[in-house]
C-alpha cells in the first residue's frame, strides 16, 4: 500500500471516529478509486455504512472484501451486524459464529451474537453467549445490560436484577441499562418503579425513544392514557415516523375506544415500516372495519417476497387470515391461520405431558395444604373477584359488565397471581406447584396481603376489584386459600368455538397449546377437569357463567353475577359498552359494542378444517354435546 493510499485511509478513519460520516465516506471512496480491491478500504466503508444504518451498502462492501480475504474475522463480525439491521437474523448468526471461530477472543462478537439470538426469541441461547463475553471482559457494562434483558426474557428475574444492577454499577449513565431494568420491573408488574427506570433512561439520553415508548406503555397500564398520549407525542416530535410509537399509539387509541384514530395510527406505522407485521394485524382486526383491496394487495406483496423474520411473518399470516375472512374466503383464511400457527409451533412446541404434570400438581398440592392447615386460612378480604377461564371465553365481556357497576373496579389483566406463585417458590425454596403444600397458615395470610398490596389504591376503594386474567384458573387453589373471601367467576363457552377463537389469534409464548388443533383439544380437556376440581375444593365460591347465556340474556346473567357478589342490580351494567375505561384485551373493539351473537357459531364456516380439534376434545366431560359436522 502506497503512502498516499495509507494517508487517505487514516484520514477517513479519523473522520469516522470523530462522527463526520459524510467526509469519511468520501475518503474511503477516494481510496477505492486508487485501489478498487483494497480490503481495508472496503471493510472501513462497510463499517461506516453499518454504523449509519445503511445495511444494504454495508453488505455489498464487506462481501467484496471477503472475496479477497475470506478469513477476516472482523469482516464477518461487521457483516453479521449488517444482516442484523436488515432483519436477516439467520445470516447474522452465521457470520458472527464464523467470526468467533476465526477470532474466539473477541467479547464484542459474543455480545452481538447474543443480541441476535434474543431477537430470534432464543434468550437461553443468548445467555450462554453473554456469559462467554463476560468471562473475557467482566467489566463490560453494555453486555451486563444485555445479559439482564436475556435473563428477564427467560423469566429468571432474580438473576436479571443482579445483572442489571452490575451494569448500572459499572456504567451509571448507561441509559439502556436503566431501560432494561424498567423491563424487568414491568414484567413483575411493579409499574411505578418501572416508570421511574424508564424516566431515568430518557433523562440520561433525551432522544432515547425506546425508553419513552416503554414509558407510554407503563402509563397506559397504570390507567393514565392522557400521560401516555403526551409521552408518545414527545417521541413523535423527535422521530415523526417512528413505527413503534405509531403502533403503540394505535393500541392505546383502540383501548380508549377510538377506532378511527387507532386505524390512522396503525396505518402510519405501516407507511413507515411496511414489513411491520404486528401493525398490519392490529389494523386488520379492528372490529367493524373492512380492509381495502389495496391493503390486501400490500400485505400479499410483503408476504410473497419473503425474507422477513418469523415474528413478523406470523403476524402477517393472522392479518391475512382476518382479511380473507372478511371476504368470506374461508379456505384461504384458514390456510393463513394454519401458516401462522405453524410458525408459532416451531418457535415453541407444546408438551402435553409437561402440562399434565403441572395442572395435576396444582390440585394435589393445594388439597394437601387445605388438609394440613385446618381452620382459618389466609387474609379474609371480600374485595377480590377473579374472572377467569380459557382465553376467548367471555372474560372481557364479563369484566366490562361488572366494572360498569358503581361498587366494582375493573383492574384488567394482571400478573399478580403469577407473581404470588413465584413468591411461594421464594418462601419455600421449592418448585411450584408442589411447594404450595409446604406453606403455613401465617405464610398464606402474608400471601393474601401481598396480593392485595399490588392493587392500586383507587381500585381497592371499591367494594370489589376484578382481576380479569383468564389463565388464573391455574391458581384458584393458591388464591382460594390465601384469600378466603375471594370469589371466582368462571367463564366458558362451546368448546369448539372457544378453541377455534384461540387458534385464530397470535397468542404469546406462555400458551404453546394454542398452536395446533390436537394440543388445543388436549389442553382444553385438562383445563375442564381442573375447574371441576376447584369447584369441589371451594364449594359456593365459584360461579359458572356460560358465554352463550350472557349473550342471549345479559340482564339475567348480570343479576345472577351481582347477586353472587352480594351487590344490588344497577341498570347501568346493561350499557357496559359505553364505559370510557381502558380495555386492555384483544377483545377491546368488541366489548365497546352492544351484545352481538354473530360469533356464537362462527367456527362452522371452517368446520371442514377442524376435525382434529373436534376429535381431540373429550365430549364426555363437557356441558355440551359433540357437534354434528357437515349439516
Helices and strands as residue ranges (DSSP letters): H 3-17, H 21-34, H 39-51, H 55-68, H 73-86, H 89-102, H 107-119, H 123-136, H 141-153, H 157-170, H 175-187, H 191-204, H 209-221, H 225-238, H 243-255, H 259-272, H 277-284, H 293-305, H 310-326, H 330-347, H 352-372, E 384-389, H 395-403, E 408-410, H 416-428, G 434-438, H 441-453, H 457-460, E 464-467, G 470-475, H 476-482, E 487-492, H 495-503, G 509-515, H 517-537, E 542-546, H 547-552, H 554-564, G 571-578, G 602-609, H 611-616
